[in-house]
Amino acid sequence: MTPGGTARVLRADQQPDWPDPDHLHRVAATLRSRRALVAQEEVDALRRRLAEAAAGRALLLQGGPCAEIFGAPARHETEQTMAMLGRMASTLSEGAELPVVAVGRVAGQYAKPRSRTTEQRHGTVLPAYRGDAVNGTGFSARERAADPDRLLRAYDESAAALRRLRSMAQWCYSSHEALLLDYENSLVRTDPDTRRTYASSGHMLWIGERTRHPDCAHVELAARVNNPFGVKVGPSATPDDLLDLITRINPERTPGKLTLITRLGADRIEDVLPALVDKVRLAEVPVLWVCDPMHGNTNVTETGTKTRSVADIVAEIRAFVGIHRQLGTHPGGLHLEMTAHAVTECLGGTEPVRAEDLGKNYTSACDPRLNAGQAADVASLAAEAWAHGWTRR
């Protein structure tokens, strides 16, 4: 409430332009009647494990596709990717001599923020693709129209993916960006006995760089629920920004509640990260620092293809570890966009993808992902960084 007693209006950035509000309200009511996708006990268990990581006694490895797509083939790919994530966790654990908490960007990563609201091709302008939970990838007015029924499909797809993941020998937790507020708020549940509130759409959620403004409804959601929540931190963030977010999201300073996921770029991390870490360190607040070396290292080729370089990704990881070691803080883990398939979306690797190879198997619905070989390379080189430290430039 404001000092005058009126409700504070919160920003709701990056929301689709739903064409029929009544249709959306009916879908939201249906979602409110459905069962929770994840159990509160699972969420609490993950928060305790992340508290161990924040205290320097574990690492977080979070990974999966940039944007999941609907359908059984994609769910099968998710199983393969999660199995690979488990192998990467073992590699990282061996090098760092610490247990690794594996969390997938899966079973809910069906929505994406966009820097532009429209896309133009050959003189035709249509709404941008915002993930399968909103619209389709096909470039037609029908495909690109925001459809609330896709929120119900997102729930069903998430439920199916979670059922299959729970049957795997090595169980991993699920996570996604809490972007679509009508979906997320409809799946918030309060335990009648404990009165504790949870986002039931996934175990761990995060807020993106575009939705971390203190007056955003996304921040209010993060503060309201007991799930572990991440915040993506880009180069524009200031130390005071982070302290403000920490105060709003985790005022009780609950260990394991808040993860700061830095996405700064190999060319900027040395200039930006030390001041952010030092300010939070001096405030003595329990946060988990994680490196997202993907989003700050995206480039566009001359032909308009988005890509990333394995060399840049590894350089940012090494700098991340070195900065934290120098400041006496814990480099708490990695957040990667990856797949188990042999895609050709990122450049480099032991079996290198070259610029001329990008068109051979570029299947991402949005941003470029590490393929299986590249992801294994990154895990191995990251393990070396944690094992031996890294000298800053």
C-alpha positions in Angstrom: 0.0 0.0 0.0 1.1 3.6 -0.6 1.2 6.1 2.3 -2.2 7.3 1.3 -3.7 3.8 1.7 -4.2 3.0 -2.0 -2.9 -0.2 -3.6 0.5 0.2 -5.4 0.2 -0.5 -9.1 3.0 -2.9 -10.1 4.5 -3.1 -13.6 3.8 -6.2 -15.6 6.5 -6.2 -18.2 6.9 -8.6 -21.1 3.3 -9.8 -21.0 1.5 -11.0 -24.2 -1.2 -8.9 -25.8 -4.0 -11.4 -25.1 -6.8 -10.5 -27.6 -9.7 -11.8 -25.5 -9.5 -11.0 -21.7 -12.6 -13.1 -21.0 -11.0 -16.1 -22.6 -7.8 -15.5 -20.5 -9.9 -15.3 -17.3 -11.6 -18.6 -18.1 -8.2 -20.3 -18.7 -6.8 -18.8 -15.4 -9.8 -20.2 -13.5 -9.2 -23.6 -15.0 -5.5 -23.5 -14.0 -6.5 -22.5 -10.4 -8.6 -25.7 -10.2 -5.8 -28.0 -11.2 -3.3 -29.9 -9.1 0.1 -28.5 -8.1 2.8 -29.6 -10.6 5.5 -29.9 -7.9 5.2 -30.9 -4.3 6.0 -28.4 -1.5 8.3 -31.0 0.1 10.4 -31.1 -3.1 10.6 -27.3 -3.2 11.7 -27.2 0.4 14.4 -29.9 -0.2 15.8 -27.9 -3.1 15.9 -24.7 -1.1 17.9 -26.5 1.6 20.4 -27.8 -0.9 20.8 -24.3 -2.4 21.4 -23.0 1.1 24.3 -25.4 1.3 25.6 -24.0 -2.0 25.2 -20.4 -0.9 27.3 -21.3 2.2 30.1 -22.6 0.0 29.5 -26.3 0.5 28.0 -27.2 -2.9 27.5 -25.9 -6.4 24.4 -25.4 -8.6 24.4 -26.6 -12.2 21.3 -25.4 -14.0 20.9 -26.2 -17.7 18.5 -27.1 -20.5 17.0 -25.6 -23.7 16.6 -21.9 -24.3 12.9 -22.5 -25.0 11.0 -25.8 -24.8 8.5 -26.7 -27.4 5.4 -28.8 -27.1 5.2 -32.4 -28.2 6.4 -35.9 -27.3 9.7 -35.6 -29.3 10.7 -32.5 -27.2 9.9 -34.4 -24.0 12.2 -37.2 -25.2 14.9 -34.7 -25.9 14.4 -33.3 -22.4 15.1 -36.7 -20.9 18.3 -37.0 -22.9 19.4 -33.5 -21.9 18.7 -34.1 -18.2 20.8 -37.3 -18.4 23.6 -35.3 -19.9 23.2 -32.6 -17.2 23.7 -35.4 -14.6 27.0 -36.4 -16.3 28.1 -32.8 -16.4 27.3 -32.4 -12.7 29.5 -35.4 -12.0 32.4 -33.9 -13.9 32.0 -30.5 -12.2 31.7 -32.2 -8.8 34.9 -34.2 -9.3 36.9 -31.1 -10.2 35.5 -28.8 -7.6 35.4 -31.5 -4.9 31.9 -30.4 -3.9 28.5 -31.9 -4.3 26.6 -30.4 -7.3 22.8 -29.7 -7.3 21.4 -30.4 -10.8 18.4 -28.3 -11.9 17.0 -28.4 -15.4 15.6 -25.6 -17.4 12.8 -28.0 -18.2 9.1 -28.8 -17.6 8.0 -25.2 -17.9 10.4 -23.2 -20.0 7.7 -22.4 -22.6 7.8 -18.6 -22.6 10.5 -16.1 -23.6 10.9 -12.4 -23.2 11.7 -10.5 -26.3 13.6 -7.3 -27.0 11.2 -6.5 -29.9 7.5 -7.0 -29.8 7.2 -7.6 -33.6 9.2 -9.4 -36.3 9.4 -8.4 -39.9 9.9 -10.6 -42.9 9.7 -9.5 -46.5 7.7 -6.5 -45.6 5.2 -8.3 -43.4 5.2 -7.4 -39.7 3.8 -9.9 -37.1 4.0 -10.3 -33.4 7.3 -11.8 -32.2 7.4 -15.5 -31.1 7.1 -15.5 -27.3 7.3 -19.2 -26.7 4.9 -22.1 -27.2 2.9 -21.1 -24.1 1.9 -17.9 -26.0 2.0 -18.4 -29.8 3.6 -20.5 -32.6 6.9 -20.2 -34.5 5.2 -20.2 -37.9 5.3 -16.8 -39.6 1.5 -16.3 -40.1 -1.1 -14.1 -38.4 -2.8 -17.2 -37.0 0.4 -18.8 -35.6 1.6 -15.5 -34.0 -1.7 -14.6 -32.3 -1.5 -15.0 -28.5 -3.8 -17.9 -27.5 -4.7 -18.4 -23.8 -5.4 -22.1 -24.5 -1.7 -22.5 -24.9 -1.3 -21.9 -21.2 -3.4 -25.1 -20.5 -1.2 -27.0 -23.0 1.9 -25.6 -21.1 0.5 -27.1 -17.9 -0.2 -30.5 -19.5 3.3 -30.6 -21.2 5.0 -29.7 -17.9 3.0 -32.4 -16.1 4.0 -35.0 -18.7 7.6 -34.0 -18.6 7.8 -34.1 -14.8 6.2 -37.6 -14.8 8.9 -38.9 -17.1 11.7 -37.1 -15.2 10.6 -38.6 -11.9 11.0 -42.0 -13.4 14.7 -41.4 -14.3 17.4 -43.0 -12.2 19.0 -39.7 -11.4 16.3 -37.3 -10.4 16.8 -33.6 -11.1 14.7 -30.6 -10.1 12.8 -28.4 -12.6 13.0 -24.7 -13.2 11.9 -22.0 -15.7 11.6 -18.3 -16.0 8.5 -17.0 -14.2 7.5 -14.8 -17.1 3.7 -15.2 -17.7 2.0 -13.8 -14.7 -1.5 -15.1 -15.5 0.0 -18.6 -15.6 2.2 -18.3 -12.6 -0.3 -16.6 -10.3 -3.0 -19.2 -11.2 -0.7 -21.9 -10.0 0.3 -20.3 -6.7 -0.9 -22.5 -3.8 -1.1 -21.9 0.0 -0.9 -24.8 2.4 -3.9 -24.6 4.6 -2.0 -26.0 7.6 1.3 -24.1 7.5 -0.1 -21.1 5.6 3.1 -21.2 3.5 2.7 -20.1 -0.1 4.4 -21.8 -3.1 4.6 -21.4 -6.8 3.5 -24.9 -7.9 4.6 -24.5 -11.5 8.2 -25.6 -10.8 10.7 -26.2 -8.1 12.9 -23.1 -8.8 11.9 -20.1 -10.8 13.8 -17.0 -12.0 13.2 -13.4 -13.1 14.8 -12.2 -16.2 17.0 -9.2 -16.8 14.0 -7.4 -18.4 11.6 -8.1 -15.5 13.7 -7.5 -12.4 12.7 -3.9 -11.9 11.8 -3.4 -8.1 8.3 -2.3 -9.0 7.6 -5.3 -11.3 4.9 -7.7 -10.4 7.5 -10.4 -11.1 9.5 -9.3 -8.1 6.4 -9.3 -5.9 5.7 -12.9 -7.0 9.3 -13.9 -6.1 8.8 -12.3 -2.6 5.4 -13.9 -2.0 6.4 -17.6 -2.5 8.7 -19.9 -0.6 10.4 -21.3 -3.8 14.0 -20.7 -4.5 14.1 -17.8 -6.9 16.8 -16.6 -9.2 17.4 -13.1 -10.6 19.3 -12.6 -13.9 21.8 -9.8 -13.5 23.0 -7.9 -16.6 25.7 -5.3 -17.1 23.2 -2.4 -16.3 22.7 -3.6 -12.8 24.2 -1.5 -10.0 25.2 -2.7 -6.5 22.3 -0.7 -5.0 19.9 -2.4 -7.5 21.0 -5.8 -6.1 20.6 -4.7 -2.5 17.1 -3.4 -3.2 16.1 -6.6 -4.9 17.6 -8.7 -2.0 15.6 -6.6 0.5 12.4 -7.0 -1.5 12.6 -10.7 -2.4 14.3 -12.1 0.7 13.7 -9.6 3.6 14.0 -12.4 6.2 17.4 -13.5 4.7 16.3 -17.1 4.3 19.3 -19.2 3.1 18.7 -20.8 -0.3 15.9 -18.4 -1.2 17.8 -16.1 -3.6 20.2 -16.9 -6.4 21.9 -14.1 -8.3 22.6 -15.3 -11.9 25.1 -12.9 -13.6 25.0 -12.6 -17.4 27.6 -10.0 -18.1 29.7 -11.2 -21.1 33.3 -12.1 -21.3 34.3 -8.6 -22.3 32.5 -6.9 -19.4 32.5 -9.2 -16.4 35.9 -7.9 -15.1 34.5 -4.3 -15.1 31.1 -5.0 -13.6 31.1 -8.1 -11.3 33.6 -7.1 -8.6 31.6 -4.1 -7.4 28.4 -6.1 -7.4 29.9 -9.0 -5.4 31.7 -6.7 -3.0 28.6 -4.7 -2.1 26.6 -7.8 -1.4 29.5 -9.4 0.5 29.7 -6.4 2.8 25.9 -6.5 3.4 26.4 -10.1 4.7 23.3 -11.4 3.0 22.9 -15.1 2.1 22.8 -15.3 -1.7 24.0 -17.9 -4.2 26.2 -16.4 -7.0 25.8 -18.3 -10.3 27.3 -17.5 -13.7 25.2 -17.5 -16.9 27.9 -17.3 -19.5 25.5 -17.6 -22.4 23.4 -14.5 -22.6 26.1 -11.9 -22.4 28.0 -13.6 -25.3 25.5 -13.7 -28.0 26.6 -12.4 -31.4 24.9 -12.1 -34.8 26.6 -13.3 -38.0 26.7 -11.3 -41.2 23.8 -13.5 -42.4 21.7 -12.6 -39.4 22.2 -15.9 -37.4 22.4 -15.6 -33.6 25.3 -17.6 -32.2 27.7 -17.9 -29.3 31.3 -18.9 -29.0 32.5 -21.7 -26.6 35.7 -19.7 -26.1 33.8 -16.7 -24.8 31.6 -18.9 -22.6 34.6 -20.5 -21.0 36.4 -17.1 -20.6 33.4 -15.7 -18.7 33.3 -18.8 -16.4 37.0 -18.4 -15.7 36.7 -14.8 -14.9 33.7 -15.5 -12.7 35.6 -18.0 -10.6 38.7 -15.8 -10.4 36.8 -12.7 -9.2 35.0 -14.6 -6.5 38.2 -16.3 -5.3 40.0 -12.9 -5.1 37.1 -11.4 -3.1 36.8 -14.3 -0.8 33.3 -15.2 -1.9 31.9 -18.5 -3.3 31.5 -19.0 -7.1 28.4 -21.0 -6.7 27.7 -22.5 -10.1 26.6 -22.3 -13.7 23.5 -21.7 -15.7 23.7 -23.0 -19.3 21.5 -23.3 -22.4 22.3 -26.7 -23.9 20.9 -29.8 -25.5 21.9 -33.4 -25.9 21.4 -33.2 -29.6 24.2 -32.6 -32.2 23.0 -29.1 -33.1 25.1 -26.5 -34.8 24.2 -23.3 -33.0 27.3 -22.3 -31.0 30.8 -21.9 -32.4 33.9 -23.9 -31.4 34.4 -26.9 -29.1 36.7 -30.0 -29.3 34.8 -31.1 -32.4 34.4 -27.5 -33.6 31.3 -25.9 -35.2 32.5 -23.3 -37.7 30.6 -20.4 -39.0 29.8 -22.2 -42.3 28.3 -25.1 -40.2 25.7 -23.0 -38.4 23.0 -23.8 -41.0 23.4 -27.6 -40.9 21.4 -28.3 -37.8 20.2 -25.1 -36.2 16.9 -26.1 -34.6 16.6 -23.8 -31.5 13.2 -22.1 -31.2 14.9 -19.0 -29.9 18.6 -18.7 -28.8 21.6 -20.8 -29.6 22.4 -23.8 -27.3 25.6 -25.8 -26.6 25.4 -29.2 -28.3 26.3 -32.4 -26.4 30.0 -32.2 -27.1 30.3 -28.5 -26.4 28.4 -28.9 -23.1 30.8 -31.7 -22.1 33.7 -29.4 -23.0 32.4 -26.6 -20.9 31.8 -28.8 -17.9 35.3 -30.2 -18.1 36.9 -26.7 -18.4 34.7 -25.3 -15.7 35.8 -28.2 -13.4 39.4 -27.1 -14.0 38.6 -23.5 -13.1 37.0 -24.6 -9.8 39.8 -27.0 -9.1 42.7 -24.7 -9.8 41.2 -21.3 -9.5 41.8 -18.7 -12.1 44.0 -15.6 -12.2 42.2 -12.4 -13.1 43.6 -10.2 -15.9 
